[in-house]
């Protein structure tokens, strides 16, 4: 056989040998590890067999690991988290009595800015201090695809606390896929249903639980956060670093209409005013200047909130003339029409402005759309009542 013929055969023979070698590699059994294998080396994806637990090697993906952090002015325990006493009592009961091998399943319903994120970080801290594990805080945008959701589930470790903020924004397929994970601690990977690590705690936070499938809701303990009373808001202000007088704290609390987020926003502006004017304590004058700068009125409404009310008042619907020549006036419009009249962003209007106006009783939703209430006329447009 000539040298050229040998060279021609060498390539195919090498390729055949390589393919046979790779075939044998794929047929080799998966590595077997003991239950004492360190969690820091790999994640344990459990598949229960007749004789042993087979553990799939997988490196922990650090993108899912979130440090449990608190801002400087955030409460870190129950004694500094003011308000929501019954919820705190119920959650503490769960932490105390649920066996360590089981996880908690909690769903918090609350408007934006009500302190739900701080609440589930406190819960996570208590659980991690007691049981160990890691804290993972995600949003639905981080697990839009099934591949991302698979990756998250494959990287869970025993005792992890998984918090999903705005959980109602999960797409329907992902919510349905998570049902067996929440209920039975198993997850459908591509290769089939596999058990997840034990003692996973699930915490969800939502502003609109109605957008979640009912079957998904049923897997959780549903807890509703209430707007905070003025007294609790004053306590929050007194815990913050910059000293504040009682009168200033009271006025800021009233205008924050039950929202810790709004409270801190006004507090920070008041603190900045006091700092500028070399005041060692925030007083009522500082608070009043903050209200002016923020365009926040005594009813807790900002300029953009009042803009909606004014648009409804200045653009009434006129009905067909009656027999006597008069026309019925109705101060109501659709959401779309209100946004067209005001130029407000859709998300801003839906997530913040409209919920606030509804809660405070300044608008209602009827057959004609968003409509001004009697309270609005008494407070903002009394001149209309005099005609």
Number of C-alpha atoms within 10 A of each C-alpha: 5 6 7 8 9 10 10 10 10 10 10 11 10 10 11 10 11 11 11 10 11 10 11 9 10 9 8 8 7 11 9 12 15 10 12 6 12 11 14 9 11 17 22 27 22 17 16 12 8 5 6 12 16 18 20 17 15 13 14 20 14 8 8 18 18 13 10 14 13 12 8 9 12 17 20 19 15 16 8 12 20 19 20 16 10 11 16 16 11 12 16 15 11 15 17 12 8 11 11 17 12 14 23 21 19 20 24 25 19 19 21 18 16 19 19 21 17 18 22 24 22 21 20 23 19 16 24 17 10 12 16 15 20 21 23 19 19 19 17 18 13 13 17 15 13 14 12 13 17 16 15 20 20 23 20 25 22 22 22 24 29 24 23 23 22 20 24 21 19 20 16 13 11 15 18 15 17 18 19 17 19 19 13 11 18 21 20 15 17 10 6 8 13 18 18 22 22 18 20 25 21 19 24 25 26 22 19 14 20 10 15 18 14 10 11 17 16 11 17 18 14 15 16 16 17 15 20 19 15 20 15 18 25 22 17 22 24 15 16 15 10 16 16 25 13 15 15 21 25 19 17 29 29 19 21 26 21 21 22 21 14 19 22 20 15 21 25 15 18 28 24 16 21 22 15 10 10 9 14 12 16 23 20 19 14 24 25 18 15 23 21 11 13 14 13 20 14 12 12 20 19 16 11 17 18 16 17 23 25 16 19 23 20 9 15 15 16 12 11 11 10 9 7 6 7 11 13 11 12 16 20 26 23 16 16 10 15 21 17 13 16 15 13 16 10 13 9 11 19 14 13 14 19 19 15 19 20 14 12 16 14 21 25 16 15 11 9 12 17 22 22 23 17 14 14 18 16 12 10 14 15 13 9 10 9 6 5
